[in-house]
Each structure stands twice: as C-alpha cells, then as structure tokens.
C-alpha cells in the first residue's frame, strides 16, 4: 500500500535531518514524505534537498511564510498535496523505528485511526545521535539507548523487538487510543470528511481536537503504541503560550459537547479564501 507521510517542521534543520534519515531505512518503502514547513529559512530547504538527492525518497516540501505558529494551516496544505489514500502523521522531531511504516500499513483498517507511541529522549542524547546510529536502528533500540545513559523505564517497552510482546502490551494497555500528532494514521477520505485541522487553533491540543472529531464521526482509535514507535528529540517550546492553550481548550470543549464532526475552519475554508 502506498502511503503519504506528513510532518511539520519549523527552523529545526538538525532534528529534521535525523527524522529524514529514519525514513530512509524503513522496511516499508512505498511512500512519499510531505514536509509541512511552517515558515523555516533556507537551511531547512537545503536539508530537504540533500535528503532527497542522497536517499532517492519522494519528498514534497510544502512551505508558507512565517506568520507565527500556524501548524494547522500548513498541515491542511500538506493534506491537500498528498498523493495517496492513506496518511501517516508524525512530527519533525520524531525519529521512526525502522518498522514504523510497516506497522501502520499492516494494521490499517477502514473506519479506524491508528494511535502510536513515542519515547522522549533527553537533550544530550538527542544531540549526540548520529546518522549511523539511526540507519543501523540503534537510535530506536532500548538496549542501546540505556547503554548511552537513558534511564530504564516501562516506556522503553515501546521499543521492544518482540512483535508478540508488543501486540500483548497494546491489548492490555489502559491508555486511551487518542489521535497523537507524533504518531497516528488514517484514510485520507476520513480526514477530508472532518475538513482537516481547525486553523483557529495554535499550540496545545490541536491534534486531540482533530481526533475527537474523527471519533464523533464514528472513526475510532486503535492502539499501536507498542508496535509502531518513534523516539522524540528534545527541544524548547517557546510557542507554548497560556492564551493559545486556553483558546484551544474552549474549542475542544465545544467539539466534545456538540459532537462536532466537521470544522468550519479547515481545508475548505482555506480554499475559499484563496
């Protein structure tokens, strides 16, 4: 199955490069990447061009001018640009395990979305991981990460090499199968039916609100947190502002209370304004 992989970036070229290396060694190879760029500078374009040339991957670079945190706007533009009928979403600071896409493809179901997991790395380890570590699969290997100083925790079970254990852990996990911006997927037709992401929303819960509209449509989440995993590179979040988080909470509350399925401030709204 052909898939479109979508993730955002904003002036984090070193992290973006590591993510692209992770996709260059996927066991499932029939995919395109769409980098949804929220206004980065020339260094980001150079990283994308180099990765495209060196890996041979199909990479679209969807960019708009920097106008503050406009993640939902650029995600909607990337959705419109996607060529395939199944869309996998992650983030430009998340290195995928080599079998990341394989699990998303294998477990895809109609009228479902998949809810994957991540393991957050400390800043020093985020910086020190190399291309060789990523391409050899070490960067998403729990044993190797612990050898590099990562503290042991149950969260590292998400990087277990045992498919049977991962399947069992997904089946007994009590964590809700929510839409996670770092690791989730579903069919493009479901996303278009919701009208995509709500462009009024900035940082703080915008991914969850989108997932709640999917659920209101009857598209339920399926846990794959222990099967499809990625590692999250640490970085500061200067865009996390109390006022935007409060605004987003109000929008989410309305979505839940009204059972909203389709936002009026998404893809079609964007196209009308052109």
Secondary structure by P-SEA (a helix, b strand, c coil): cbbbbbbbbccaaaaaaaaaaaaaccccccbbbbbccccccaaaaaaaaaaaaacccbbbbbbbcccccaaaaaaaaaaaaccccbbbbbccccccccaaaaaaaaaccccbbbbbbbbbbcaaaaaaccaaaaaacccccaaaaaaaccccccccccccccaaaaaaaaaacccccccccccccccaaaaaaaccccccccccaaaaaaaaaaaaacbbbbbccccbbbbbbbbbcccccaaaaaaaaaaaaaaaaaccccccccaaaaaaac
